Every structure is written in C-alpha cells, then in structure tokens.
Amino acid sequence: ARIGLGVLGVALIFAIWWIAATAMASDTFLVPTPPEAWDAGVEMWRSGDLWTDFLASAERVLWGYAISMGIGVVLGVAIGSFRSVEAVSEASVGFLRYIPATALTPLFLLWLGIDESPKIALIVVGTVFFNILMTADVVRAVPRDMISSAYTLGASRLRVLRKVVLPHSWPGIVDVARINLAAAWLMLVVAELLAAQEGLGYRLVRAQRFRQVDVMFAILIVFAVIGVVSDLGLRWLRNATAKWARP
C-alpha cells in the first residue's frame, strides 16, 4: 500500500504537468508535455551532452559537499560536546550563516579565478554552516544518562566521545547529510553560472536563453532523479550502519 500510494503521488504530479502543458500553455507560459521532455532528454543522452554535464556537476557537488560535511561534522561534534567550543564558535557560525552564499560570488571570482575553485567554494559556503549547526544539535541529543554512565565506569572524555557520542549521533549525522544535500545542488546551479562550459546548471541556463523549455524540463527531471537516488542511498547507508536507529 505504501508503494502504491507513492506511485500515485508521482502520477499525480505528471497528471498536473500534462494538464498544464495541454490546457494552460500559451506563448508566455511555455510548458512541454512529458513525452516532449523525454524526447529532449533522450536526444541529450544520445549526443553525449547529458552524461558529460552530469559528470561535471557530480564532481563539483562531490568535492564541495564532502568538504562541507567534513568541516560540519568536526565542528558540529566539537560544539555539541564541549561547552567551551560552543561558547567560542556557535555565535560566530550563526552570524556567518546569514550571509547569503550567492552574495560572495564576485569575491570568489576575484580571489579564486574562473576555474573549478570558485564553484566548489560556493557549494562549501552554501552548506557548511547548516551542517555545523544541525550536527551540533544531533550531538546535544545524546542522552546524558549514557554519557554519565560511561564516565562512572571509568571512561575518559575521548573514549566517551568515540564510544558513546559518535555512535549515537551517526544516524542523525547521515540525516543531516540527506537534508542539506539538496542545498548543495541548489548552490551548484548558481556555481555553474561562473564561466562554466559544462554541467547541468550550465545546460539549464543555456536552454533558457534559447527558449528550449523541453530541454529545461528534461534537466529538471534529471535533478529530481539524482535527488531521489541520493536520498535513498543515504537512507540505506544509515539503516545498514545503524540498525538500532531504523524507524
């Protein structure tokens, strides 16, 4: 029943899409039908552009988000575990979080040039502060009774961190990665405006210039599929490595 309802929900989206393409489309509201978007995607696949763009975008997201999660986990665990680190870091991280990452685009171009570095930096800055604060919240949720019991049994602070805090926080950290991965792909579209010559975001903007709405919708579907596959993969990782935390 759960699978059937999920399929029904997806079918409803496509039904609304079809209605918009056939009954609501006009010269100012261009909407392709699902078969037209499918044909555009197949054409991009046959030409090799789709695979090339996907690899370019995936590499940028992989590097940027891996750096972001690495920083986020280290600082988040430290902030959530040690009050001194929290006092020093949390206010500044919260302050920096409200600076729009996209507003830093001109600075990244000035500092890092027009190669891959500014694109990766934008993905990092656009996600790292959320990863830090959300990871810190996950670590704070570790039951105090578990930590106190470990100390009572003679465990050192480092051993408590390694044997109690990190294992208990691991499922929540994976969920943080799942949630904020969407922001990484959002930053990617902005990043690929920075003198990119390939990538899904670049291809999307290029299609907009030529009013190729079928290509635009095809790329949007690709983004959606990537998101679903990534989410399912991270959910599997959480369930496989933390069986006690399965919902």
SEZA-521804 format. One line per 8 residues: for each residue z, x, y of C-alpha. Coordinates in Angstrom, 2 decimals, padded with zeros to 5 digits. Layout:
<sites>
Z:X:Y  ...
</sites>
This chain:
<sites>
000.00:000.00:000.00  000.81:002.85:002.38  -002.57:004.50:001.76  -004.34:001.18:002.16  -002.65:000.49:005.49  -003.55:003.98:006.66  -007.21:003.42:005.77  -007.08:000.05:007.53
-005.76:001.70:010.70  -008.61:004.24:010.73  -011.15:001.50:010.02  -009.78:-000.46:012.99  -010.42:002.50:015.29  -014.02:002.76:014.11  -014.46:-001.00:014.49  -013.31:-000.85:018.11
-015.61:002.13:018.64  -018.57:000.20:017.22  -017.85:-002.82:019.41  -017.62:-000.59:022.49  -020.94:001.07:021.60  -022.84:-002.16:020.98  -021.27:-004.78:023.24  -019.82:-002.80:026.13
-022.17:000.18:026.56  -024.16:000.45:029.79  -025.85:003.07:031.93  -022.50:004.04:033.39  -020.44:003.57:030.21  -022.29:005.59:027.59  -020.89:005.19:024.08  -022.82:006.21:020.95
-022.45:004.35:017.69  -020.62:006.10:014.83  -023.94:006.83:012.99  -025.35:008.44:016.16  -022.27:010.66:016.48  -022.53:011.50:012.79  -026.19:012.50:013.17  -025.31:014.70:016.13
-022.59:016.42:014.11  -024.94:016.94:011.17  -027.53:018.45:013.50  -024.96:020.87:014.94  -023.93:021.82:011.41  -027.50:022.47:010.31  -028.18:024.61:013.37  -025.04:026.65:012.70
-023.54:025.89:016.11  -020.69:023.78:014.73  -019.45:026.44:012.32  -019.77:029.21:014.92  -017.91:027.16:017.52  -015.22:026.18:015.04  -014.56:029.78:014.02  -014.38:030.92:017.65
-011.95:028.14:018.60  -009.84:028.50:015.45  -009.42:032.24:016.03  -008.23:031.66:019.59  -005.77:028.98:018.55  -004.55:031.04:015.59  -003.76:034.09:017.71  -002.37:032.18:020.67
-000.22:029.78:018.69  001.04:032.47:016.30  002.28:034.49:019.27  003.77:031.36:020.81  005.62:030.37:017.64  006.86:033.94:017.10  008.38:034.04:020.58  009.57:030.45:020.30
011.41:030.96:017.02  013.10:034.22:018.05  014.28:032.98:021.45  014.95:029.44:020.23  017.20:030.64:017.41  018.99:033.01:019.78  019.53:030.30:022.42  020.69:027.77:019.85
023.03:030.21:018.10  024.65:032.24:020.87  026.13:030.70:023.99  025.71:033.91:025.98  021.96:033.93:025.29  021.81:030.22:026.12  023.54:030.80:029.45  021.13:033.59:030.37
017.89:032.09:029.10  017.83:028.32:028.95  017.81:027.65:032.69  015.01:030.13:033.33  012.97:028.83:030.39  013.45:025.27:031.61  012.34:026.33:035.10  009.20:028.10:033.87
008.33:025.17:031.59  007.49:023.01:034.59  004.87:025.38:035.94  001.53:023.92:034.75  -000.14:026.45:032.48  -003.56:025.44:033.78  -002.48:026.45:037.30  -002.21:030.04:036.03
-005.89:030.15:035.07  -007.03:032.00:038.24  -004.28:034.59:037.77  -005.17:035.15:034.12  -008.80:035.71:035.12  -007.70:038.16:037.81  -005.28:040.04:035.57  -006.99:039.92:032.16
-010.70:039.64:032.89  -013.07:037.17:031.25  -012.86:038.17:027.59  -010.58:036.66:024.94  -007.28:037.76:026.50  -007.01:035.06:029.22  -007.91:032.33:026.73  -005.22:033.41:024.28
-002.71:033.89:027.11  -003.30:030.35:028.34  -002.62:028.94:024.87  000.56:031.00:024.61  001.92:029.99:028.02  000.92:026.35:027.50  003.03:026.01:024.34  005.68:028.73:024.17
008.33:027.10:026.39  008.22:023.86:024.41  008.53:025.85:021.18  011.54:027.72:022.53  013.49:024.69:023.72  012.65:022.49:020.73  013.59:025.26:018.29  016.88:025.74:020.13
017.60:022.01:019.71  016.86:022.28:015.98  019.27:025.20:015.61  022.01:023.36:017.53  021.73:020.53:015.00  023.07:022.74:012.18  026.39:021.12:011.12  029.36:023.03:012.49
031.24:022.43:009.24  028.68:024.52:007.33  028.98:027.38:009.80  032.78:027.23:009.84  032.91:027.20:006.04  030.71:030.30:005.89  032.97:032.13:008.32  036.04:031.02:006.35
034.52:032.54:003.20  034.17:035.86:004.99  030.52:035.84:006.06  029.57:037.95:009.06  027.72:036.48:012.04  024.42:037.99:010.90  024.90:036.65:007.37  025.70:033.17:008.69
022.53:033.30:010.76  020.45:034.41:007.78  022.03:032.30:005.04  023.05:029.12:006.88  021.37:028.66:010.25  017.81:029.73:009.43  017.50:027.88:006.08  018.94:024.68:007.56
016.68:024.97:010.63  013.49:025.86:008.77  012.23:022.26:008.18  012.82:021.42:011.83  011.02:024.57:012.96  007.97:023.58:010.91  008.08:020.13:012.51  008.18:021.81:015.94
005.05:023.72:014.95  003.38:020.47:013.89  004.18:018.69:017.14  003.18:021.42:019.55  000.02:022.45:017.71  -001.69:019.54:019.46  -000.82:021.15:022.81  -002.41:024.39:021.62
-005.73:022.62:021.01  -005.38:020.93:024.39  -004.98:024.33:026.05  -007.97:025.57:024.06  -010.34:023.16:025.82  -009.14:024.45:029.18  -009.22:028.06:027.96  -012.83:027.79:026.87
-013.84:026.95:030.42  -013.04:030.59:031.22  -016.52:032.06:030.82  -016.71:031.21:027.10  -020.07:031.27:025.36  -018.94:029.59:022.15  -016.20:027.31:020.96  -015.63:023.59:020.50
-014.28:023.14:024.02  -017.24:025.04:025.47  -019.66:022.91:023.43  -017.93:019.74:024.62  -018.26:020.64:028.29  -021.84:021.79:027.81  -022.72:018.44:026.22  -021.14:016.65:029.17
-023.44:018.49:031.58  -026.48:017.17:029.74  -025.00:013.69:029.13  -025.11:014.21:025.36  -022.40:011.69:024.57  -023.27:011.64:020.87  -022.52:015.37:020.69  -019.31:014.86:022.66
-018.09:012.17:020.28  -019.01:014.31:017.29  -016.90:017.16:018.64  -014.01:014.78:019.34  -014.13:013.67:015.71  -014.06:017.33:014.64  -010.95:017.85:016.77  -009.34:014.82:015.13
-010.15:016.05:011.62  -008.79:019.52:012.41  -005.59:017.93:013.73  -005.08:015.76:010.65  -005.76:018.63:008.23  -003.42:020.95:010.17  -000.68:018.34:010.25  -000.96:017.66:006.52
-000.96:021.39:005.80  002.22:022.00:007.80  003.84:018.93:006.27  003.04:020.29:002.81  004.49:023.67:003.79  007.72:022.01:004.91  008.04:019.96:001.75  007.14:022.89:-000.52
009.55:025.38:001.07  012.41:022.99:001.90  012.53:020.40:-000.86  016.01:019.29:000.19  014.59:018.14:003.53  011.91:015.82:002.20  012.03:012.43:003.98
</sites>
